[in-house]
């Protein structure tokens, strides 16, 4: 697509402003490319303002733009936005940098070890396309859905959680990030502390800080959050919310140990606090994992847990369908905030989710990615042991899509990240995963966003070159 766009860009001077370009069929025949490639190349030129496309008429060279008006003076906004902090108990900081690291698309040729989603080759693209097509033909598919979500989809999510959770206690949300935002807004007031795992998902820290909350770290080891330190944090801060990922925690991959599960719930209950359970990668289990523990919400009859589950990680970044589950009066608050923020999740997407998870392709897809993720994980751990024995992988997870890698003491992770990008591999630095000072230098390496095990091996070789550059060899 990029090469065709370049060729068409070079030929634009042949046409007068407003002049019509050759038809898509003519471009297909001339350049021997697919209609999709032509469509995408024209869309690229349209996005650059070089051509105008008119449905049914074709593509035309864009007319010269009018002279650009002088820029206005927006400096007054600095005063207004910063003055807002003067009355905040905890100044709000809207910093998306920790999130954009895993959302940014690296330049062509760069190995994507920073990604947070499945590579397109792992996504169930055909099954999703078929589900969306079937969903669009369902009676009423384009009408307004119930505010809480389609009953059948809520029932499906409730069965996946298990225990006492019913469909009536589930809300359909527009992805896990939106669900976490709703939960934090519902449970914590601006200016108050919220307990978080350390390290933890930068996107959640960004949500908390943007809402004027104060994240307080509680350390995690290979068995999950430490209950003794959790109890200490509740007593010291008076917090009423703890956010955790009990299964394949991001970034460490830890699973909350069986003997700690009840302790976490008991400690939160005695503190009069909620636990937000971010169960984000339950469907990205590796085939050697064995039976998974149930969600914390399945063992919680008292409404301590607000559960967040999502389909996005196991499908596509654009398949933003998730669930919020809560028991008791908190459910109405969750519902009200979600309605105020977004009204509802588009019905066609909910219908497509039902079609997808109810199709024979869904369990086949889950089995396939279970095997593939294990192979990728093994390829990455093997390549690191061979080419970078200086680095330490404290825990090899049996689920999820990344490794949490400790760097030797004294390593500048920022310098390593920059050197790696120069060598052609993108990393996620560890610092954004900590809400306070990190105890050591880390990087997170994703093995799901690359094309396959061959690209993993190449990426680690490039990382070796970056490591040698940083260490001065």
DRENNU-269430 format. One record per residue (C-alpha): residue number from 1; residue in one letter; chain; y, z, x. Coordinates in steps of 0.1 Angstrom, whole numbers, plus 5000, padded with zeros to 4 digits. Example, Ala and Ser with C-alpha at 12.3 -4.5 7.8 and 13.67 -1.06 7.14 Angstrom:
# DRENNU-269430
{rec 1 "A" "A" {4955 5078 5123}};
{rec 2 "S" "A" {4989 5071 5137}};
# end
This chain:
# DRENNU-269430
{rec 1 "X" "A" {5000 5000 5000}};
{rec 2 "X" "A" {5025 5009 5028}};
{rec 3 "X" "A" {5019 4976 5046}};
{rec 4 "X" "A" {5025 4956 5015}};
{rec 5 "X" "A" {5056 4975 5007}};
{rec 6 "X" "A" {5069 4968 5042}};
{rec 7 "X" "A" {5063 4931 5038}};
{rec 8 "X" "A" {5080 4929 5004}};
{rec 9 "X" "A" {5109 4949 5017}};
{rec 10 "X" "A" {5114 4923 5045}};
{rec 11 "X" "A" {5114 4895 5020}};
{rec 12 "X" "A" {5139 4909 4996}};
{rec 13 "X" "A" {5168 4889 5011}};
{rec 14 "X" "A" {5152 4857 4998}};
{rec 15 "X" "A" {5163 4868 4963}};
{rec 16 "X" "A" {5197 4872 4949}};
{rec 17 "X" "A" {5206 4905 4932}};
{rec 18 "X" "A" {5190 4905 4899}};
{rec 19 "X" "A" {5166 4878 4910}};
{rec 20 "X" "A" {5130 4879 4899}};
{rec 21 "X" "A" {5102 4885 4924}};
{rec 22 "X" "A" {5069 4867 4922}};
{rec 23 "X" "A" {5045 4880 4895}};
{rec 24 "X" "A" {5020 4907 4903}};
{rec 25 "X" "A" {4992 4881 4899}};
{rec 26 "X" "A" {5009 4859 4925}};
{rec 27 "X" "A" {5013 4888 4949}};
{rec 28 "X" "A" {4976 4897 4945}};
{rec 29 "X" "A" {4965 4861 4953}};
{rec 30 "X" "A" {4990 4857 4982}};
{rec 31 "X" "A" {4983 4890 5000}};
{rec 32 "X" "A" {4946 4893 4989}};
{rec 33 "X" "A" {4951 4929 4977}};
{rec 34 "X" "A" {4942 4946 4945}};
{rec 35 "X" "A" {4965 4949 4914}};
{rec 36 "X" "A" {4967 4986 4920}};
{rec 37 "X" "A" {4980 4981 4956}};
{rec 38 "X" "A" {5006 4957 4943}};
{rec 39 "X" "A" {5016 4981 4915}};
{rec 40 "X" "A" {5020 5010 4940}};
{rec 41 "X" "A" {5040 4989 4965}};
{rec 42 "X" "A" {5064 4978 4938}};
{rec 43 "X" "A" {5067 5014 4926}};
{rec 44 "X" "A" {5076 5025 4962}};
{rec 45 "X" "A" {5103 4999 4963}};
{rec 46 "X" "A" {5116 5009 4929}};
{rec 47 "X" "A" {5117 5046 4941}};
{rec 48 "X" "A" {5138 5034 4971}};
{rec 49 "X" "A" {5162 5017 4947}};
{rec 50 "X" "A" {5154 4982 4961}};
{rec 51 "X" "A" {5138 4967 4930}};
{rec 52 "X" "A" {5138 4973 4893}};
{rec 53 "X" "A" {5107 4969 4872}};
{rec 54 "X" "A" {5108 4960 4836}};
{rec 55 "X" "A" {5076 4963 4815}};
{rec 56 "X" "A" {5065 4929 4803}};
{rec 57 "X" "A" {5092 4911 4823}};
{rec 58 "X" "A" {5083 4917 4860}};
{rec 59 "X" "A" {5101 4930 4891}};
{rec 60 "X" "A" {5137 4921 4901}};
{rec 61 "X" "A" {5158 4927 4931}};
{rec 62 "X" "A" {5181 4956 4924}};
{rec 63 "X" "A" {5218 4950 4922}};
{rec 64 "X" "A" {5241 4967 4948}};
{rec 65 "X" "A" {5249 5002 4939}};
{rec 66 "X" "A" {5284 5013 4931}};
{rec 67 "X" "A" {5303 5030 4959}};
{rec 68 "X" "A" {5292 5065 4964}};
{rec 69 "X" "A" {5317 5091 4951}};
{rec 70 "X" "A" {5330 5117 4975}};
{rec 71 "X" "A" {5308 5148 4975}};
{rec 72 "X" "A" {5321 5178 4956}};
{rec 73 "X" "A" {5328 5212 4970}};
{rec 74 "X" "A" {5298 5235 4962}};
{rec 75 "X" "A" {5307 5262 4987}};
{rec 76 "X" "A" {5317 5285 4958}};
{rec 77 "X" "A" {5280 5289 4950}};
{rec 78 "X" "A" {5274 5308 4982}};
{rec 79 "X" "A" {5296 5336 4969}};
{rec 80 "X" "A" {5281 5337 4934}};
{rec 81 "X" "A" {5245 5336 4945}};
{rec 82 "X" "A" {5249 5363 4971}};
{rec 83 "X" "A" {5271 5385 4949}};
{rec 84 "X" "A" {5242 5387 4925}};
{rec 85 "X" "A" {5224 5407 4952}};
{rec 86 "X" "A" {5250 5434 4952}};
{rec 87 "X" "A" {5238 5448 4919}};
{rec 88 "X" "A" {5201 5443 4925}};
{rec 89 "X" "A" {5180 5473 4936}};
{rec 90 "X" "A" {5158 5449 4955}};
{rec 91 "X" "A" {5176 5416 4963}};
{rec 92 "X" "A" {5158 5386 4950}};
{rec 93 "X" "A" {5148 5360 4976}};
{rec 94 "X" "A" {5135 5327 4965}};
{rec 95 "X" "A" {5116 5314 4995}};
{rec 96 "X" "A" {5090 5288 4989}};
{rec 97 "X" "A" {5083 5281 5026}};
{rec 98 "X" "A" {5050 5300 5026}};
{rec 99 "X" "A" {5038 5279 4996}};
{rec 100 "X" "A" {5050 5245 5008}};
{rec 101 "X" "A" {5030 5248 5040}};
{rec 102 "X" "A" {4998 5242 5019}};
{rec 103 "X" "A" {5015 5217 4995}};
{rec 104 "X" "A" {5032 5195 5020}};
{rec 105 "X" "A" {5014 5162 5028}};
{rec 106 "X" "A" {5012 5157 5066}};
{rec 107 "X" "A" {5024 5124 5082}};
{rec 108 "X" "A" {4998 5096 5083}};
{rec 109 "X" "A" {4971 5102 5109}};
{rec 110 "X" "A" {4976 5140 5110}};
{rec 111 "X" "A" {4944 5161 5102}};
{rec 112 "X" "A" {4952 5183 5073}};
{rec 113 "X" "A" {4939 5218 5082}};
{rec 114 "X" "A" {4968 5233 5062}};
{rec 115 "X" "A" {4957 5220 5027}};
{rec 116 "X" "A" {4950 5243 4998}};
{rec 117 "X" "A" {4931 5218 4976}};
{rec 118 "X" "A" {4900 5196 4976}};
{rec 119 "X" "A" {4902 5163 4994}};
{rec 120 "X" "A" {4902 5134 4969}};
{rec 121 "X" "A" {4866 5126 4980}};
{rec 122 "X" "A" {4855 5160 4967}};
{rec 123 "X" "A" {4875 5159 4934}};
{rec 124 "X" "A" {4856 5148 4902}};
{rec 125 "X" "A" {4880 5119 4897}};
{rec 126 "X" "A" {4857 5098 4875}};
{rec 127 "X" "A" {4847 5127 4854}};
{rec 128 "X" "A" {4884 5138 4850}};
{rec 129 "X" "A" {4894 5103 4841}};
{rec 130 "X" "A" {4866 5100 4815}};
{rec 131 "X" "A" {4875 5134 4801}};
{rec 132 "X" "A" {4911 5125 4798}};
{rec 133 "X" "A" {4903 5092 4781}};
{rec 134 "X" "A" {4880 5109 4756}};
{rec 135 "X" "A" {4905 5137 4750}};
{rec 136 "X" "A" {4933 5113 4741}};
{rec 137 "X" "A" {4912 5099 4713}};
{rec 138 "X" "A" {4903 5133 4697}};
{rec 139 "X" "A" {4919 5138 4663}};
{rec 140 "X" "A" {4951 5157 4667}};
{rec 141 "X" "A" {4950 5155 4705}};
{rec 142 "X" "A" {4987 5148 4707}};
{rec 143 "X" "A" {4998 5174 4683}};
{rec 144 "X" "A" {5011 5209 4690}};
{rec 145 "X" "A" {4983 5233 4701}};
{rec 146 "X" "A" {4981 5269 4692}};
{rec 147 "X" "A" {5005 5289 4714}};
{rec 148 "X" "A" {4976 5309 4729}};
{rec 149 "X" "A" {4956 5278 4736}};
{rec 150 "X" "A" {4927 5259 4720}};
{rec 151 "X" "A" {4902 5284 4706}};
{rec 152 "X" "A" {4872 5265 4721}};
{rec 153 "X" "A" {4888 5266 4756}};
{rec 154 "X" "A" {4897 5303 4753}};
{rec 155 "X" "A" {4861 5309 4743}};
{rec 156 "X" "A" {4848 5290 4774}};
{rec 157 "X" "A" {4870 5310 4797}};
{rec 158 "X" "A" {4860 5343 4780}};
{rec 159 "X" "A" {4823 5335 4785}};
{rec 160 "X" "A" {4830 5328 4822}};
{rec 161 "X" "A" {4846 5363 4826}};
{rec 162 "X" "A" {4819 5381 4807}};
{rec 163 "X" "A" {4817 5418 4798}};
{rec 164 "X" "A" {4839 5430 4769}};
{rec 165 "X" "A" {4864 5401 4772}};
{rec 166 "X" "A" {4866 5380 4740}};
{rec 167 "X" "A" {4883 5347 4733}};
{rec 168 "X" "A" {4910 5366 4714}};
{rec 169 "X" "A" {4920 5383 4746}};
{rec 170 "X" "A" {4925 5350 4766}};
{rec 171 "X" "A" {4956 5329 4769}};
{rec 172 "X" "A" {4955 5293 4783}};
{rec 173 "X" "A" {4981 5289 4811}};
{rec 174 "X" "A" {4995 5260 4831}};
{rec 175 "X" "A" {4977 5268 4864}};
{rec 176 "X" "A" {4971 5299 4884}};
{rec 177 "X" "A" {5006 5301 4899}};
{rec 178 "X" "A" {5021 5301 4864}};
{rec 179 "X" "A" {4996 5327 4852}};
{rec 180 "X" "A" {5004 5350 4881}};
{rec 181 "X" "A" {5041 5346 4875}};
{rec 182 "X" "A" {5036 5356 4838}};
{rec 183 "X" "A" {5015 5386 4848}};
{rec 184 "X" "A" {5039 5400 4873}};
{rec 185 "X" "A" {5069 5395 4850}};
{rec 186 "X" "A" {5050 5412 4822}};
{rec 187 "X" "A" {5039 5442 4842}};
{rec 188 "X" "A" {5066 5450 4868}};
{rec 189 "X" "A" {5103 5455 4863}};
{rec 190 "X" "A" {5129 5442 4888}};
{rec 191 "X" "A" {5135 5466 4916}};
{rec 192 "X" "A" {5100 5482 4915}};
{rec 193 "X" "A" {5072 5481 4940}};
{rec 194 "X" "A" {5040 5461 4936}};
{rec 195 "X" "A" {5010 5467 4957}};
{rec 196 "X" "A" {4995 5436 4974}};
{rec 197 "X" "A" {4966 5430 4997}};
{rec 198 "X" "A" {4974 5425 5034}};
{rec 199 "X" "A" {4971 5397 5043}};
{rec 200 "X" "A" {4975 5379 5010}};
{rec 201 "X" "A" {4984 5346 4993}};
{rec 202 "X" "A" {5020 5336 5002}};
{rec 203 "X" "A" {5026 5321 4968}};
{rec 204 "X" "A" {5021 5355 4952}};
{rec 205 "X" "A" {5045 5371 4976}};
{rec 206 "X" "A" {5071 5344 4968}};
{rec 207 "X" "A" {5067 5351 4930}};
{rec 208 "X" "A" {5072 5389 4935}};
{rec 209 "X" "A" {5102 5385 4957}};
{rec 210 "X" "A" {5118 5359 4934}};
{rec 211 "X" "A" {5114 5385 4906}};
{rec 212 "X" "A" {5131 5412 4926}};
{rec 213 "X" "A" {5099 5431 4932}};
{rec 214 "X" "A" {5091 5449 4965}};
{rec 215 "X" "A" {5056 5439 4978}};
{rec 216 "X" "A" {5039 5469 4995}};
{rec 217 "X" "A" {5009 5460 5017}};
{rec 218 "X" "A" {4975 5476 5014}};
{rec 219 "X" "A" {4952 5465 5043}};
{rec 220 "X" "A" {4920 5444 5037}};
{rec 221 "X" "A" {4889 5444 5058}};
{rec 222 "X" "A" {4857 5423 5056}};
{rec 223 "X" "A" {4847 5443 5025}};
{rec 224 "X" "A" {4880 5438 5006}};
{rec 225 "X" "A" {4908 5462 5000}};
{rec 226 "X" "A" {4904 5497 5014}};
{rec 227 "X" "A" {4903 5522 4984}};
{rec 228 "X" "A" {4916 5551 5005}};
{rec 229 "X" "A" {4947 5532 5015}};
{rec 230 "X" "A" {4951 5519 4980}};
{rec 231 "X" "A" {4952 5555 4966}};
{rec 232 "X" "A" {4977 5565 4993}};
{rec 233 "X" "A" {4999 5535 4984}};
{rec 234 "X" "A" {4999 5544 4947}};
{rec 235 "X" "A" {5009 5580 4955}};
{rec 236 "X" "A" {5035 5571 4980}};
{rec 237 "X" "A" {5053 5544 4959}};
{rec 238 "X" "A" {5046 5552 4923}};
{rec 239 "X" "A" {5037 5515 4918}};
{rec 240 "X" "A" {5022 5504 4885}};
{rec 241 "X" "A" {5007 5471 4896}};
{rec 242 "X" "A" {4982 5461 4922}};
{rec 243 "X" "A" {4974 5423 4928}};
{rec 244 "X" "A" {4941 5415 4944}};
{rec 245 "X" "A" {4916 5387 4950}};
{rec 246 "X" "A" {4882 5405 4949}};
{rec 247 "X" "A" {4862 5373 4954}};
{rec 248 "X" "A" {4867 5351 4986}};
{rec 249 "X" "A" {4901 5366 4992}};
{rec 250 "X" "A" {4928 5343 5005}};
{rec 251 "X" "A" {4931 5341 5035}};
{rec 252 "X" "A" {4903 5364 5048}};
{rec 253 "X" "A" {4875 5352 5026}};
{rec 254 "X" "A" {4864 5388 5020}};
{rec 255 "X" "A" {4844 5399 4989}};
{rec 256 "X" "A" {4852 5433 4975}};
{rec 257 "X" "A" {4821 5454 4983}};
{rec 258 "X" "A" {4800 5467 4953}};
{rec 259 "X" "A" {4808 5504 4961}};
{rec 260 "X" "A" {4845 5496 4962}};
{rec 261 "X" "A" {4847 5478 4928}};
{rec 262 "X" "A" {4845 5509 4907}};
{rec 263 "X" "A" {4867 5529 4931}};
{rec 264 "X" "A" {4895 5503 4928}};
{rec 265 "X" "A" {4894 5505 4890}};
{rec 266 "X" "A" {4893 5543 4890}};
{rec 267 "X" "A" {4922 5546 4914}};
{rec 268 "X" "A" {4943 5523 4893}};
{rec 269 "X" "A" {4934 5540 4861}};
{rec 270 "X" "A" {4943 5574 4874}};
{rec 271 "X" "A" {4976 5560 4887}};
{rec 272 "X" "A" {4984 5546 4852}};
{rec 273 "X" "A" {4985 5511 4868}};
{rec 274 "X" "A" {4973 5476 4861}};
{rec 275 "X" "A" {4952 5455 4884}};
{rec 276 "X" "A" {4960 5418 4884}};
{rec 277 "X" "A" {4927 5401 4894}};
{rec 278 "X" "A" {4933 5366 4908}};
{rec 279 "X" "A" {4899 5350 4905}};
{rec 280 "X" "A" {4910 5317 4919}};
{rec 281 "X" "A" {4880 5302 4937}};
{rec 282 "X" "A" {4850 5315 4918}};
{rec 283 "X" "A" {4838 5279 4913}};
{rec 284 "X" "A" {4841 5271 4951}};
{rec 285 "X" "A" {4811 5291 4960}};
{rec 286 "X" "A" {4790 5278 4990}};
{rec 287 "X" "A" {4753 5271 4984}};
{rec 288 "X" "A" {4742 5299 5007}};
{rec 289 "X" "A" {4763 5326 4989}};
{rec 290 "X" "A" {4736 5341 4966}};
{rec 291 "X" "A" {4745 5357 4933}};
{rec 292 "X" "A" {4782 5364 4928}};
{rec 293 "X" "A" {4796 5397 4916}};
{rec 294 "X" "A" {4811 5396 4881}};
{rec 295 "X" "A" {4849 5396 4878}};
{rec 296 "X" "A" {4864 5431 4878}};
{rec 297 "X" "A" {4876 5424 4842}};
{rec 298 "X" "A" {4839 5423 4831}};
{rec 299 "X" "A" {4835 5459 4841}};
{rec 300 "X" "A" {4867 5472 4826}};
{rec 301 "X" "A" {4867 5484 4790}};
{rec 302 "X" "A" {4900 5502 4793}};
{rec 303 "X" "A" {4923 5472 4799}};
{rec 304 "X" "A" {4932 5481 4834}};
{rec 305 "X" "A" {4926 5445 4846}};
{rec 306 "X" "A" {4947 5415 4838}};
{rec 307 "X" "A" {4925 5386 4848}};
{rec 308 "X" "A" {4936 5352 4861}};
{rec 309 "X" "A" {4911 5323 4864}};
{rec 310 "X" "A" {4918 5286 4870}};
{rec 311 "X" "A" {4901 5252 4870}};
{rec 312 "X" "A" {4926 5237 4895}};
{rec 313 "X" "A" {4909 5246 4928}};
{rec 314 "X" "A" {4876 5231 4917}};
{rec 315 "X" "A" {4891 5199 4903}};
{rec 316 "X" "A" {4925 5186 4913}};
{rec 317 "X" "A" {4960 5200 4921}};
{rec 318 "X" "A" {4972 5181 4890}};
{rec 319 "X" "A" {4946 5196 4867}};
{rec 320 "X" "A" {4966 5226 4860}};
{rec 321 "X" "A" {4946 5246 4834}};
{rec 322 "X" "A" {4941 5283 4838}};
{rec 323 "X" "A" {4935 5315 4818}};
{rec 324 "X" "A" {4951 5349 4815}};
{rec 325 "X" "A" {4930 5377 4800}};
{rec 326 "X" "A" {4942 5411 4791}};
{rec 327 "X" "A" {4931 5439 4767}};
{rec 328 "X" "A" {4953 5460 4745}};
{rec 329 "X" "A" {4991 5459 4740}};
{rec 330 "X" "A" {4996 5441 4773}};
{rec 331 "X" "A" {4982 5409 4758}};
{rec 332 "X" "A" {5012 5406 4734}};
{rec 333 "X" "A" {5036 5410 4762}};
{rec 334 "X" "A" {5018 5383 4783}};
{rec 335 "X" "A" {5018 5360 4753}};
{rec 336 "X" "A" {5055 5365 4746}};
{rec 337 "X" "A" {5066 5359 4782}};
{rec 338 "X" "A" {5044 5327 4785}};
{rec 339 "X" "A" {5058 5314 4752}};
{rec 340 "X" "A" {5094 5320 4763}};
{rec 341 "X" "A" {5088 5304 4797}};
{rec 342 "X" "A" {5068 5273 4787}};
{rec 343 "X" "A" {5059 5273 4750}};
{rec 344 "X" "A" {5023 5261 4756}};
{rec 345 "X" "A" {5001 5240 4779}};
{rec 346 "X" "A" {5001 5204 4767}};
{rec 347 "X" "A" {4973 5198 4743}};
{rec 348 "X" "A" {4959 5166 4759}};
{rec 349 "X" "A" {4953 5185 4791}};
{rec 350 "X" "A" {4935 5213 4772}};
{rec 351 "X" "A" {4914 5188 4754}};
{rec 352 "X" "A" {4906 5171 4787}};
{rec 353 "X" "A" {4895 5204 4801}};
{rec 354 "X" "A" {4872 5210 4772}};
{rec 355 "X" "A" {4857 5175 4777}};
{rec 356 "X" "A" {4853 5180 4814}};
{rec 357 "X" "A" {4836 5214 4814}};
{rec 358 "X" "A" {4813 5204 4785}};
{rec 359 "X" "A" {4801 5172 4802}};
{rec 360 "X" "A" {4769 5168 4823}};
{rec 361 "X" "A" {4791 5158 4852}};
{rec 362 "X" "A" {4806 5193 4855}};
{rec 363 "X" "A" {4775 5212 4868}};
{rec 364 "X" "A" {4767 5182 4890}};
{rec 365 "X" "A" {4802 5184 4905}};
{rec 366 "X" "A" {4799 5221 4911}};
{rec 367 "X" "A" {4766 5217 4929}};
{rec 368 "X" "A" {4779 5189 4950}};
{rec 369 "X" "A" {4810 5207 4962}};
{rec 370 "X" "A" {4789 5239 4968}};
{rec 371 "X" "A" {4767 5219 4993}};
{rec 372 "X" "A" {4797 5200 5008}};
{rec 373 "X" "A" {4819 5230 5014}};
{rec 374 "X" "A" {4790 5248 5032}};
{rec 375 "X" "A" {4785 5218 5054}};
{rec 376 "X" "A" {4822 5217 5062}};
{rec 377 "X" "A" {4825 5254 5069}};
{rec 378 "X" "A" {4795 5252 5093}};
{rec 379 "X" "A" {4811 5222 5110}};
{rec 380 "X" "A" {4843 5240 5115}};
{rec 381 "X" "A" {4828 5272 5128}};
{rec 382 "X" "A" {4806 5253 5151}};
{rec 383 "X" "A" {4834 5231 5165}};
{rec 384 "X" "A" {4856 5262 5170}};
{rec 385 "X" "A" {4828 5280 5189}};
{rec 386 "X" "A" {4823 5249 5211}};
{rec 387 "X" "A" {4858 5238 5218}};
{rec 388 "X" "A" {4879 5270 5212}};
{rec 389 "X" "A" {4858 5301 5221}};
{rec 390 "X" "A" {4891 5319 5228}};
{rec 391 "X" "A" {4898 5321 5191}};
{rec 392 "X" "A" {4880 5347 5168}};
{rec 393 "X" "A" {4868 5342 5133}};
{rec 394 "X" "A" {4864 5378 5120}};
{rec 395 "X" "A" {4845 5368 5089}};
{rec 396 "X" "A" {4827 5336 5079}};
{rec 397 "X" "A" {4830 5334 5041}};
{rec 398 "X" "A" {4804 5321 5017}};
{rec 399 "X" "A" {4830 5307 4993}};
{rec 400 "X" "A" {4865 5292 4993}};
{rec 401 "X" "A" {4879 5265 5015}};
{rec 402 "X" "A" {4893 5280 5047}};
{rec 403 "X" "A" {4888 5302 5078}};
{rec 404 "X" "A" {4911 5330 5089}};
{rec 405 "X" "A" {4913 5327 5126}};
{rec 406 "X" "A" {4927 5355 5149}};
{rec 407 "X" "A" {4946 5343 5180}};
{rec 408 "X" "A" {4944 5362 5213}};
{rec 409 "X" "A" {4970 5389 5218}};
{rec 410 "X" "A" {5003 5375 5230}};
{rec 411 "X" "A" {4999 5341 5214}};
{rec 412 "X" "A" {5029 5326 5197}};
{rec 413 "X" "A" {5015 5313 5165}};
{rec 414 "X" "A" {5047 5294 5157}};
{rec 415 "X" "A" {5045 5276 5190}};
{rec 416 "X" "A" {5008 5268 5185}};
{rec 417 "X" "A" {5016 5254 5150}};
{rec 418 "X" "A" {5043 5231 5164}};
{rec 419 "X" "A" {5021 5220 5193}};
{rec 420 "X" "A" {4992 5213 5169}};
{rec 421 "X" "A" {5014 5191 5148}};
{rec 422 "X" "A" {5024 5172 5179}};
{rec 423 "X" "A" {4987 5168 5187}};
{rec 424 "X" "A" {4980 5154 5152}};
{rec 425 "X" "A" {4967 5184 5133}};
{rec 426 "X" "A" {4985 5206 5107}};
{rec 427 "X" "A" {4979 5243 5105}};
{rec 428 "X" "A" {4990 5272 5083}};
{rec 429 "X" "A" {5006 5299 5104}};
{rec 430 "X" "A" {4995 5335 5096}};
{rec 431 "X" "A" {5029 5352 5094}};
{rec 432 "X" "A" {5037 5342 5057}};
{rec 433 "X" "A" {5005 5359 5046}};
{rec 434 "X" "A" {5018 5393 5055}};
{rec 435 "X" "A" {5044 5412 5034}};
{rec 436 "X" "A" {5053 5434 5064}};
{rec 437 "X" "A" {5049 5431 5101}};
{rec 438 "X" "A" {5015 5414 5109}};
{rec 439 "X" "A" {4991 5434 5131}};
{rec 440 "X" "A" {4982 5403 5151}};
{rec 441 "X" "A" {4987 5365 5153}};
{rec 442 "X" "A" {4966 5344 5130}};
{rec 443 "X" "A" {4963 5308 5116}};
{rec 444 "X" "A" {4945 5296 5085}};
{rec 445 "X" "A" {4923 5265 5089}};
{rec 446 "X" "A" {4913 5247 5057}};
{rec 447 "X" "A" {4881 5226 5058}};
{rec 448 "X" "A" {4884 5213 5022}};
{rec 449 "X" "A" {4915 5191 5024}};
{rec 450 "X" "A" {4900 5167 5051}};
{rec 451 "X" "A" {4879 5136 5046}};
{rec 452 "X" "A" {4847 5151 5061}};
{rec 453 "X" "A" {4829 5168 5089}};
{rec 454 "X" "A" {4839 5140 5114}};
{rec 455 "X" "A" {4876 5147 5107}};
{rec 456 "X" "A" {4870 5184 5112}};
{rec 457 "X" "A" {4855 5178 5146}};
{rec 458 "X" "A" {4884 5155 5156}};
{rec 459 "X" "A" {4909 5181 5143}};
{rec 460 "X" "A" {4894 5209 5164}};
{rec 461 "X" "A" {4895 5186 5195}};
{rec 462 "X" "A" {4932 5180 5188}};
{rec 463 "X" "A" {4937 5217 5183}};
{rec 464 "X" "A" {4921 5223 5218}};
{rec 465 "X" "A" {4948 5200 5233}};
{rec 466 "X" "A" {4975 5220 5215}};
{rec 467 "X" "A" {4960 5253 5227}};
{rec 468 "X" "A" {4960 5241 5263}};
{rec 469 "X" "A" {4997 5230 5259}};
{rec 470 "X" "A" {5007 5264 5246}};
{rec 471 "X" "A" {4987 5283 5272}};
{rec 472 "X" "A" {5002 5262 5300}};
{rec 473 "X" "A" {4971 5245 5312}};
# end
